[in-house]
Amino acid sequence: MSDRDRKPPFRRGGGKPFEKGRKFARLPGRRDRDSSPDGPVILYGWHTVTMALANPGRRIRKLFLTENAARRLADENIDTRVPPEIVRPNVIDQRLGPDAVHQGLLAEADPLPSPDIDTLPQDGIVLVLDQITDPHNVGAIMRSAAAFAVKAIVTTARHSPEATGVLAKSASGALELVPLVTVQNLARALTELNDRGFLTVGLDSEGTEDLAAVPLQQPLALVLGAEGKGLRQLTRETCRAVARLDMPGEIKSLNVSNAAVLALYIGASRLGLMK
């Protein structure tokens, strides 16, 4: 029997390590995030794949595992949900490229659905991304969003990375926890948030005042601009306020994913959301 044919005994009906303390985002009025809903998304890496396996809202099409990864899943009683194909590590390397840290797991899955703006809860914090195109940054922002219990992330259908591959790996499972709202027109989406009572605050190095001094209220939408060019003019004009992040050091600007963490900490602290 070849390595490809040999499969370890999996324990079905498991998933107990994920049931306690994990909340998977479920909101009504959804449409597919991906512009090609019939095409699968690629998920790889331990946290990314195991969180997808634990999410009942995520349909897994195919699962490729190395023998070591399959053994670890069985040892941790993680339900694979579909019969996995056991492959050598280089098979996954060839699929993803030599630099991808896949840890012996690769899944093909359906894209998750996307909520509509008018279904978002009117409390807590949402993040709005204005054409941030680097999948590493968006993935890191999603991971921070999950840590701060962000209600959703709003991004544009164009000029933003798809929720697959590098973004999913960088998010480290956060794709399964934070709803991703995809809109065609960001200014129109911000206007709708304004109309629904959200305080929309754009973050910009030339903001009129420090975010820590802005009177904040729930629901709050923090708007982040792309690396280099920042917020677009129409985005700035549509936000109810534009604030900066004051820092004491010589360097006054942060990578957008780091700025997101700092803004979320300030917002969650000021709104009494820290537990």
N, C-alpha and C positions, 0 to 999 in steps of 0.2 A: 504494500500500500504506500502510495506516495505521500509527501508532506501535504500536498494540496487536498488529498482525499481524507487524511486522518483528522478527525474532529474530536475534541474532548467532550465528556458528558456535561451538558449544560443543565442547570436547574431552572426549570420553567416556573413562571408564576412568582418570581422573586421580586426584587426592587425594594425590599424593606429598608435598606440604608437610605433611600431617597424619599420615603413617604413622610418622615417626620421633619418638620421645619422647612420643607420646600414648598413654595407656592408658584404654580405655573400660571402665566398670564392668560386669562380667558376674557375676552370682551366681545360684545355683540357687534353686528354690523361690519363684518370684516371682508376684505378682499385680499387676494394674494399679494405679498410683498414684491415678488419677482415680476419683472415685465414679461417673462416667459414662464407662466405657472406650470406648464407641462414638463419643463426641464428640471432635473434634480439639482439640489444644492449639494456641495461636497463638504463634509464635516470630518475633521481628523484631530487626533490628540485625545488623551484620556478624559479630561474634564469635558471637552466639547462633545464627544461621542456619548459618554455615559449620561450626561445631562439630557441629551437628545433621547436616549433610550428610556429615560425615566419620565419623559414628558408625554402624556397620553395624547396631546394635541399634535405631536410630530409623527408623521408617517414615514417609517423607514423602508426604503425600497431594497437596498442591498447593504450587506455588512461584510467587510473584509478584515480579518484578524490574523495576526501572527500567532504561533502556538503559545508564546509567553503571554500575550494579551488575552487570549482565550482562557488560559489557565487562571489568570488573575481575575477575570470576570466571573468565572465559576467559583473561585475561592471566596469572592465577595458577594456571591449570591445575586448577581446582577442579571436580570432577564434580558437576553439578546433580542427577543421579540420576533426576529426572523432567523431562519437557518443561516448561520454565517459561513463564509467561504474561508478556509484556512490557507494562508499564503505565506510565502517567505517575505522577509522585510524588503528585499530589493524589488518585489513586485509593487509594493506601495510606493517605494522610492521612485520607481519609473512613472507612476501615475502622477505624483505630486511634485517631483523634482528632488534633488539631493539635499536641499537646505531645509525642507519641511520636517519639523519635529513631530512625527505622527505617533510615536510610542506604540506602534503596532496596531493602530485602529484607524479605519477609514469607513465612512458610511455615505451612501447616497440616499438622500431623503427629499421629501416634498418641501417646498418653501412654506414657512408658517404664514398664516393669514395676517392681514394688516387691519387694525381698527380704523374706523372713520373718526375724524376730529370730533364730531358731535357725540361720540360715545365715551370720550375720555372723562374720568371722574373729576369732579370739580373740587378737589382738595389735593394737598401735597404739591409735588414739583414735577414738571415735565421739562425735558431738554429739547431744544430746537437747533438743528445743525444746518447752517447756511453754506451748502456746497463744500463740505469737508470731504475730500476725495481720497485721502490716504487710508487704506483699510486697517493698517496698524493703529492709527489714531482713533478711528471710529470704533474699532474693537475694544481698545483700552477705555474709551468713553463709556461704552456699553457695560463693561465690567464695573466701572465706578458707579454707574447708574444703578446697577443691581445692588451694590453695596449700600447705597443711600436710599433704596426703596423708591426709586423714581418711577412714576406711574407710566410713562411712555417716552419714547424718543421720536421726534418728528423730523423727517428728512425729505429731500426732494427725490423724485423718481429719476431725474437726470442729474449728472454731476455729483453722484454719490456712489460708493461701492456697493455691490450686491452683498446680501447677507449669506456669504458662502466663503469657503477657502480660508484665506489669510485673515479676513475679518472675523470669521467664526472662531478660528484658533485664538486670535488675540482677545476675543471676548470671553474665552475660557468658560463657556456654558451660559453666559448671560443672555444669549439669544433666546434661550428657553424661558427666561424670567422677566424680561423687559419688552413689552409690545413695541414694535417698530412701525410707526405710521408713515406711509409714503404718500406724498402729495405732489401734484403737478405744479402748483404755484405757491411758493412759500409766503409771499406777501398776503395772498388771499387767505392762506391758512392762519397766519398771524392775526389778520383782521377778524377771522372767525373766533380765534381764541380770545381776543379782546372783547368781542361781543358776548362771549359766554362768561365773562367776568374774570378771566385770567389777567394777572399783572405780568405783562411781557417786558422783560428787561434784557436788552442787548448788552453784550460784554465787548468793550472796545477800549484800547489803550488811551483814547482821547475822550472817554466818557466824561460827563459833566461832574460826577462825584464818585467817590469810592463806593463799591457795592456794600461794604459794611455799614455805610451811613444812609443808604437808601431805605425808606420805610417799605418793608416787604409784607406781603399778605398772601394767603392761599386763596385760590390756586395760583401757583407761580410758574411762569415759563421763562427759563433762562436760555438765551439765544447766543450761540457760539458761531463765530465766523471762521472761514478757511485760513490755513496757514498763509502768512504773507499778506494777502489782500484784505483779510478781516471781513467784517460785515459789508454786504453790498448796500449801496445808498438807499434803495427802496426798503430794504430790511430795516435799516436804522430808522428811517422815517416812520415805519409802521409800528415799531416798538413803543410802548408807553414811556419807557425810560431807557437811557443808555448810560451804563456805569463802567467804571474801570476797576482793576484790581491793583491797589497800591501795595508796593513792596519796598522794604528798606534798602535792599542791595543795589549794586551798580547796574545790574541787568534788570530792566523793568518789564520785560515781556516773558511769557511762558509758552512752552509747547501747548497746543490747544487741549490735549488730553490732560495735562497737568493743570491748566486753567480751569477745566471742567471740574476736577476734584476740589480745587480750592473754592470755586463758586458754589458747588454743592454743599461743602462743609459750612460755608457762611450762611447759605440759604436755609439749610436744615437746622442749624443752630439758632438762627434768628426766629424761625417759625416754630421752634419747640418740637421738632421732629426727631431729635436725637434721643435715643433710648439707652 
